Amino acid sequence: MTHRRGWVFAVFALLTPVYVIPLVHSQVETIVIPAGTPEDNDLNAITNEHDAQKKVSMYQDYVQKYASNQAAVAYANWQLSQYYQNTGDLQKARECGEKAVAGSPHNLDILTSQVTIAQQLKDNAQVFKYSVQGGEVFNSIEKQPKPADLSDEQFASMITSQKDANKNSYEFFEEAAFNSIAAAPDAKTRMDYIDKFTVTFPKSKMDEQVTSYAMLSLSELKDNHRLIEYAEKALTANPNNLPALLLLANNYVDSSEAGALGKAITYAQKAIVAAKADDPTADKPQKISAGVGHSVMGRAYAKQQKTLPSISELKSATALLKGNDEQQYAVAAYYLGWDYAKVNKLTDARAILNDAATIPGPVQQPVKDLLIKVNTARAAGK
C-alpha cells in the first residue's frame, strides 16, 4: 500500500490507523512512501501498534534505520512531533518538527504543525518564520515550469486547482503572520516582519491594518521618509484612511520644513471630515480620530501665532477626547492651557491644566510645570 502522508493527525495514539491521501501538488510537497517497500512495511507495523510509548520507540528506531531516506525520516519526525505536541512536551515537539521541515521543506501540513506548536510556545519569531515559509511554498505554485505535455489553458487550470486546494493553508499562514506583526516586541522587528509580509502575502485582506502598523512603527523609528511613503500609498488606495491622515498630520505639525504646518492642517481637516464624529452614531474611535485632528490643527495654528483659532480647535479636541483617550486629551489640554495663558485667561488655563495634571503619562510633568507658571502668574496678578 502506498502511504501518502498528508494532513495533521489530531491524536497520535489512535487505536485505529488513519491514512489520509491529500491531493498531489507539483511545488507543494506530499510525503509518499511507495507500497511494498521496507519503509512502508515498517510504517504499517508502527500504525498497528496500540501502545503509544512503543510507537515512539518504533518511530525513533525507524528514523535511525532509514536515515538515508529523507522522505521517510521527515514523516517519522513529523509523527513524533505530533505525539509530543499532544502530550504537552512542546520543546521536543518543535525539535522533531524542525527535523521534519528540514526533510520536507515544502510540505504545508508540516509547516502548519510548526506554526501551531510555536503559537502554543508563544514563540512569535518562530510563528512568523514558518508562516512566511508556508506562504512562500504556496506562492511557488504559480512559479512552477509548465510541463511540455500541457497546453497553456490546461496549465492555467492546473495552477488554479492547486491554489484552490491549498487556499485554506495560505489563509492560515497569512493570519498567523499578521498576528505576529501585531505581537512584535518593538518597532524594528515589526517593520522587518511587515517588509517580509508584504512580499509573501501580496494583496492581503489585512493590507490596511498592516499599513497602519507600518506607519506606527516608522513613526516610532523616526523614519519620516518611509513613513510618508507608506502613508501616501495608503491614501492612494483609500483617501479616507484615518491612520494615514493622522500620522501625516502629526508628522508635519512637528516638522520644520517649509510649508509643513499648512500640510498638517490640510491632513488634519481631512481626518476630521473622514472621522464623522458629529454623526449621532459615531463611536469612540471616530471621536478620538476627530479629536486628534482638531488637536493637530490647534497646535499648527499656535505655531502660526493664530492663538484664537488655536483655542477654538483645542476646545473641540478636548471635548472629543475627554473620557475617550486620556493621553491625547492631556496633549490637547496642555496646548489649550498654553494658549489661554498667552491671552491672559489664567483662570481658564488653570482649570484645564488642573484637570490634565491628574493623568499619568509622558505629558503629566510638562502639564504640571506649566500649571506652576500659570499659578505664579495668577498670584502675581492678584
C-alpha positions as CSV (number, residue, x, y, z in Angstrom):
1,M,0.0,0.0,0.0
2,T,1.4,3.4,-0.9
3,H,1.4,5.8,2.0
4,R,0.8,9.5,1.2
5,R,1.2,11.3,4.5
6,G,-0.7,14.5,4.5
7,W,-3.0,16.2,7.0
8,V,-2.2,16.6,10.6
9,F,-3.3,13.7,12.8
10,A,-5.4,15.1,15.6
11,V,-4.4,12.4,18.1
12,F,-1.2,10.4,17.7
13,A,-2.2,7.3,19.7
14,L,-5.5,6.5,17.9
15,L,-6.2,2.8,18.1
16,T,-7.5,2.8,14.6
17,P,-4.8,3.6,12.0
18,V,-5.5,6.8,10.0
19,Y,-4.3,7.3,6.4
20,V,-5.1,10.5,4.6
21,I,-4.4,10.9,0.9
22,P,-4.2,14.5,0.0
23,L,-4.1,16.0,-3.5
24,V,-0.6,15.7,-5.1
25,H,0.9,19.1,-5.9
26,S,3.9,20.0,-8.1
27,Q,5.5,22.6,-5.8
28,V,3.8,21.7,-2.6
29,E,5.4,18.5,-1.3
30,T,3.5,15.4,-0.2
31,I,5.4,12.7,1.6
32,V,5.0,9.4,-0.4
33,I,6.2,6.1,0.9
34,P,6.0,3.5,-2.0
35,A,3.9,0.5,-1.3
36,G,5.7,-2.8,-0.5
37,T,9.0,-1.2,0.4
38,P,10.6,-2.0,3.8
39,E,9.8,1.6,4.9
40,D,6.2,1.0,4.1
41,N,6.1,-2.3,5.8
42,D,7.6,-0.9,9.0
43,L,5.2,2.0,9.0
44,N,2.3,-0.4,8.8
45,A,3.8,-2.2,11.8
46,I,4.0,1.1,13.7
47,T,0.5,2.0,12.8
48,N,-0.8,-1.3,14.1
49,E,0.9,-0.8,17.4
50,H,-1.6,0.3,20.0
51,D,0.8,1.3,22.8
52,A,1.7,5.0,22.4
53,Q,5.1,4.6,24.1
54,K,6.0,1.7,21.9
55,K,5.1,3.7,18.9
56,V,7.5,6.4,19.9
57,S,10.3,3.9,20.3
58,M,9.5,2.4,17.0
59,Y,9.5,5.7,15.2
60,Q,12.8,6.6,16.8
61,D,14.3,3.3,15.6
62,Y,12.7,3.9,12.2
63,V,14.5,7.3,11.9
64,Q,17.8,5.6,12.6
65,K,17.1,2.7,10.3
66,Y,16.1,4.8,7.3
67,A,18.4,7.7,7.9
68,S,19.3,7.8,4.2
69,N,15.6,8.1,3.1
70,Q,14.7,11.8,3.5
71,A,11.0,11.4,3.0
72,A,10.7,8.5,5.4
73,V,12.7,10.3,8.1
74,A,10.7,13.5,7.6
75,Y,7.4,11.6,8.0
76,A,8.6,9.8,11.2
77,N,9.8,13.0,12.7
78,W,6.5,14.7,11.9
79,Q,4.7,11.9,13.7
80,L,6.9,12.2,16.7
81,S,6.4,16.0,16.7
82,Q,2.6,15.5,16.8
83,Y,2.9,12.9,19.6
84,Y,5.0,15.3,21.8
85,Q,2.6,18.2,21.0
86,N,-0.4,16.1,22.1
87,T,1.4,15.1,25.4
88,G,2.4,18.8,26.1
89,D,6.1,18.4,25.5
90,L,6.3,21.3,23.2
91,Q,10.1,21.7,23.1
92,K,10.5,18.1,21.9
93,A,7.6,18.7,19.5
94,R,9.3,21.7,18.0
95,E,12.7,19.9,17.7
96,C,11.2,16.9,15.9
97,G,9.1,19.3,13.8
98,E,12.2,21.2,12.7
99,K,13.8,17.9,11.6
100,A,10.6,17.2,9.6
101,V,10.7,20.6,8.0
102,A,14.4,20.1,7.1
103,G,13.4,16.8,5.3
104,S,10.3,18.1,3.6
105,P,10.6,21.9,3.5
106,H,7.7,22.4,1.1
107,N,5.1,20.4,3.0
108,L,2.3,22.7,4.1
109,D,0.9,20.3,6.6
110,I,4.3,20.0,8.4
111,L,4.7,23.8,8.3
112,T,1.1,24.2,9.7
113,S,2.1,21.9,12.6
114,Q,5.2,24.0,13.3
115,V,3.2,27.2,13.4
116,T,0.7,25.8,15.8
117,I,3.5,24.5,18.1
118,A,5.2,27.9,18.0
119,Q,1.9,29.5,18.9
120,Q,1.5,27.3,21.9
121,L,5.1,28.1,22.9
122,K,4.3,31.8,22.4
123,D,7.4,32.0,20.2
124,N,6.4,34.8,18.0
125,A,9.5,34.8,15.9
126,Q,9.0,31.1,15.0
127,V,5.3,31.6,14.2
128,F,6.3,34.3,11.7
129,K,9.2,32.3,10.3
130,Y,7.1,29.2,9.5
131,S,4.1,31.2,8.4
132,V,6.2,33.1,5.8
133,Q,7.8,29.8,4.7
134,G,4.3,28.4,4.2
135,G,3.3,31.5,2.2
136,E,6.4,31.2,0.0
137,V,5.6,27.5,-0.7
138,F,2.1,28.5,-1.8
139,N,3.5,31.2,-4.0
140,S,5.8,28.7,-5.7
141,I,2.7,27.1,-7.2
142,E,2.5,29.9,-9.8
143,K,6.2,29.8,-10.4
144,Q,6.5,26.2,-11.4
145,P,7.5,25.4,-15.0
146,K,4.8,24.4,-17.5
147,P,5.0,20.7,-18.3
148,A,5.6,20.1,-22.0
149,D,2.6,17.9,-22.4
150,L,0.1,20.6,-21.2
151,S,-1.4,23.4,-23.2
152,D,-1.4,26.9,-21.8
153,E,-5.1,26.5,-20.9
154,Q,-4.5,23.2,-19.2
155,F,-1.6,24.6,-17.2
156,A,-3.5,27.6,-16.1
157,S,-6.4,25.3,-15.0
158,M,-3.9,23.1,-13.1
159,I,-2.4,26.2,-11.3
160,T,-5.9,27.4,-10.3
161,S,-6.8,23.9,-9.0
162,Q,-3.6,23.7,-6.9
163,K,-4.1,27.1,-5.4
164,D,-7.7,26.4,-4.6
165,A,-6.7,23.2,-2.9
166,N,-4.2,25.0,-0.7
167,K,-6.2,28.2,-0.1
168,N,-7.1,27.4,3.5
169,S,-3.4,26.7,4.3
170,Y,-2.4,30.0,2.7
171,E,-5.0,31.9,4.7
172,F,-3.9,30.2,7.9
173,F,-0.3,31.3,7.3
174,E,-1.4,34.8,6.3
175,E,-3.4,35.3,9.5
176,A,-0.7,33.8,11.7
177,A,2.0,36.1,10.1
178,F,-0.3,39.1,10.6
179,N,-0.8,38.2,14.3
180,S,3.0,38.0,14.6
181,I,3.2,41.6,13.3
182,A,0.7,42.7,15.9
183,A,2.6,41.0,18.6
184,A,6.1,42.1,17.6
185,P,8.0,43.4,20.7
186,D,9.4,46.5,19.1
187,A,9.1,48.8,16.1
188,K,12.2,47.5,14.2
189,T,11.1,43.9,14.5
190,R,7.6,44.9,13.4
191,M,8.9,46.6,10.3
192,D,11.2,43.6,9.5
193,Y,8.1,41.4,9.6
194,I,6.0,43.9,7.6
195,D,8.6,44.0,4.8
196,K,8.6,40.2,4.5
197,F,4.8,40.0,4.9
198,T,4.0,42.4,2.1
199,V,6.2,40.4,-0.3
200,T,4.9,37.0,0.8
201,F,1.2,37.9,1.1
202,P,0.6,40.5,-1.6
203,K,-2.9,41.9,-1.9
204,S,-3.7,40.7,1.6
205,K,-7.1,41.3,3.2
206,M,-5.1,42.7,6.1
207,D,-3.3,45.3,3.9
208,E,-4.9,48.3,5.5
209,Q,-4.1,47.1,9.0
210,V,-0.6,46.2,8.0
211,T,-0.1,49.7,6.6
212,S,-1.3,51.1,9.9
213,Y,1.2,49.0,11.8
214,A,3.9,50.1,9.3
215,M,3.1,53.8,9.8
216,L,3.1,53.4,13.6
217,S,6.4,51.6,13.5
218,L,8.1,54.1,11.2
219,S,6.8,56.9,13.4
220,E,8.4,55.3,16.4
221,L,11.6,54.7,14.4
222,K,11.5,58.4,13.3
223,D,11.9,57.2,9.7
224,N,9.9,60.1,8.3
225,H,10.8,59.4,4.7
226,R,9.4,55.9,4.7
227,L,6.5,57.0,6.9
228,I,5.4,59.5,4.3
229,E,5.8,56.9,1.5
230,Y,3.6,54.4,3.4
231,A,1.0,57.0,4.3
232,E,0.7,58.4,0.8
233,K,0.5,54.9,-0.6
234,A,-2.3,54.2,1.9
235,L,-4.1,57.3,0.9
236,T,-3.9,56.4,-2.8
237,A,-5.7,53.2,-2.0
238,N,-8.1,54.9,0.4
239,P,-8.3,58.7,0.6
240,N,-10.2,58.4,3.9
241,N,-7.6,56.2,5.7
242,L,-7.7,57.8,9.1
243,P,-4.4,56.3,10.4
244,A,-2.6,57.7,7.4
245,L,-4.2,61.1,7.6
246,L,-3.5,61.5,11.3
247,L,0.1,60.2,11.1
248,L,0.9,62.6,8.3
249,A,-0.8,65.4,10.2
250,N,1.2,64.7,13.3
251,N,4.4,64.3,11.3
252,Y,4.0,67.6,9.6
253,V,3.0,69.6,12.7
254,D,6.3,68.6,14.3
255,S,8.3,69.2,11.1
256,S,10.5,72.3,10.5
257,E,10.4,72.0,6.7
258,A,8.8,74.9,4.7
259,G,5.1,74.5,4.3
260,A,4.8,71.7,6.9
261,L,2.2,73.4,9.1
262,G,-0.1,74.0,6.1
263,K,0.2,70.3,5.2
264,A,-0.5,69.4,8.8
265,I,-3.7,71.5,8.8
266,T,-4.8,70.0,5.5
267,Y,-4.4,66.4,6.6
268,A,-6.0,67.1,10.0
269,Q,-9.0,68.7,8.3
270,K,-9.4,65.7,6.0
271,A,-9.2,63.4,9.1
272,I,-11.9,65.3,10.9
273,V,-14.2,65.0,7.9
274,A,-13.4,61.3,7.4
275,A,-14.0,60.6,11.1
276,K,-17.6,61.9,11.0
277,A,-17.6,62.5,14.8
278,D,-20.7,64.7,14.6
279,D,-22.7,61.7,13.3
280,P,-25.2,60.6,16.1
281,T,-24.0,57.1,15.6
282,A,-20.3,58.0,15.8
283,D,-18.3,55.5,18.0
284,K,-15.4,56.0,20.3
285,P,-12.6,55.5,17.7
286,Q,-14.3,58.1,15.4
287,K,-14.4,60.7,18.2
288,I,-10.8,60.0,19.1
289,S,-9.7,60.4,15.5
290,A,-11.6,63.7,15.1
291,G,-10.3,64.9,18.5
292,V,-6.7,64.2,17.4
293,G,-7.4,66.0,14.1
294,H,-8.6,69.1,16.0
295,S,-5.6,68.9,18.4
296,V,-3.2,68.9,15.5
297,M,-4.9,71.9,13.9
298,G,-4.8,73.7,17.2
299,R,-1.1,73.0,17.6
300,A,-0.4,74.1,14.0
301,Y,-2.4,77.4,14.4
302,A,-0.5,78.0,17.7
303,K,2.8,77.7,15.9
304,Q,1.5,80.2,13.3
305,Q,0.7,82.6,16.1
306,K,-3.0,82.3,15.4
307,T,-4.0,81.9,19.1
308,L,-7.7,82.3,18.9
309,P,-8.3,79.8,16.1
310,S,-5.9,77.5,18.0
311,I,-8.1,77.8,21.2
312,S,-11.2,77.0,19.2
313,E,-9.7,73.8,17.7
314,L,-8.2,72.7,21.0
315,K,-11.5,73.2,22.8
316,S,-13.1,70.9,20.2
317,A,-10.3,68.4,20.7
318,T,-10.6,68.3,24.5
319,A,-14.4,67.9,24.3
320,L,-14.0,64.9,21.9
321,L,-11.0,63.3,23.7
322,K,-12.1,63.6,27.4
323,G,-13.3,60.2,28.6
324,N,-12.2,58.6,25.3
325,D,-8.4,58.9,25.2
326,E,-6.7,60.3,28.3
327,Q,-3.2,60.6,26.8
328,Q,-4.4,62.5,23.7
329,Y,-6.7,64.6,25.9
330,A,-3.7,65.5,28.1
331,V,-1.8,66.7,25.0
332,A,-4.6,68.9,23.8
333,A,-5.2,70.2,27.3
334,Y,-1.5,71.2,27.6
335,Y,-1.6,73.3,24.4
336,L,-5.0,74.7,25.3
337,G,-3.7,75.8,28.7
338,W,-0.7,77.4,27.0
339,D,-3.0,79.3,24.6
340,Y,-5.2,80.5,27.5
341,A,-2.2,81.7,29.4
342,K,-0.9,83.5,26.3
343,V,-4.1,85.6,26.1
344,N,-4.1,86.1,29.9
345,K,-7.1,83.8,30.5
346,L,-5.3,82.4,33.5
347,T,-8.4,81.0,35.3
348,D,-9.3,79.0,32.2
349,A,-5.7,77.9,31.8
350,R,-5.6,76.8,35.5
351,A,-8.8,74.8,35.2
352,I,-7.8,72.8,32.1
353,L,-4.3,72.2,33.4
354,N,-5.5,71.1,36.8
355,D,-7.7,68.5,35.1
356,A,-4.8,67.2,32.8
357,A,-2.3,67.2,35.7
358,T,-4.1,64.2,37.3
359,I,-3.4,62.0,34.2
360,P,-0.3,59.8,34.5
361,G,1.8,59.6,31.4
362,P,4.5,61.4,29.4
363,V,2.6,64.8,29.3
364,Q,1.9,64.9,33.0
365,Q,5.1,66.6,34.1
366,P,5.1,69.3,31.4
367,V,1.4,70.0,32.3
368,K,2.4,70.4,36.0
369,D,5.3,72.6,35.1
370,L,3.1,74.9,33.0
371,L,0.5,74.9,35.8
372,I,3.1,76.2,38.3
373,K,3.8,79.1,35.9
374,V,0.1,79.8,35.5
375,N,-0.5,79.8,39.2
376,T,2.5,82.0,39.8
377,A,1.2,84.5,37.2
378,R,-2.3,84.4,38.7
379,A,-0.9,85.1,42.2
380,A,1.2,88.0,40.9
381,G,-1.8,89.4,39.1
382,K,-3.8,89.5,42.4
